[in-house]
Amino acid sequence: MLPASHRMLRSEDFTAAVRSGARSGSRRLVVHYCAAPGEVLTAPPVQDGVQGAGGAPAPAAAPVQPARIGVVVSKKQVARATHRNRIKRRVRALLRERLDDLEPGARIVVRGLAGADGATSAELAADLDRLLARSRALAHTGRRR
């Protein structure tokens, strides 16, 4: 299970990430990535006691929002509920290991496809890493969106 602060719960968040974000796909997974509009993605470091222009105190850093993640598997892709739930559990476990690497404030939806049902955990992990890097959802992969 993902920590509560990282769970995407509202259908509006899912819709925004899927419709307006970047998409990367493979035979097993599709990753939709969207930087949250209006949120501060990175907070500049502020040191205590540092004065701003004109002797005014330096502004406090804005809070950084955690990445929000949703995992979905369509009934059209995987018919059996037990198989859909197994795919979602496996993908959530892989994402939990990568939480520190994700872009702060990102909205990420991972869709499981039919090929994910028979895949090993190593294959899913390799696909997920490649797709997260390609969609720029990882904090260390270059320019920020």
Secondary structure, DSSP 8 states (H G I E B T S, - for coil): ---GGGB---HHHHHHHHHHSEEEE-SSEEEEEEE-TT--S------TT-B-GGG-B----------EEEEEE-TTT---HHHHHHHHHHHHHHHHHTGGGB-TTEEEEEEE-GGGTT--HHHHHHHHHHHHHHTT-BTTSSS--
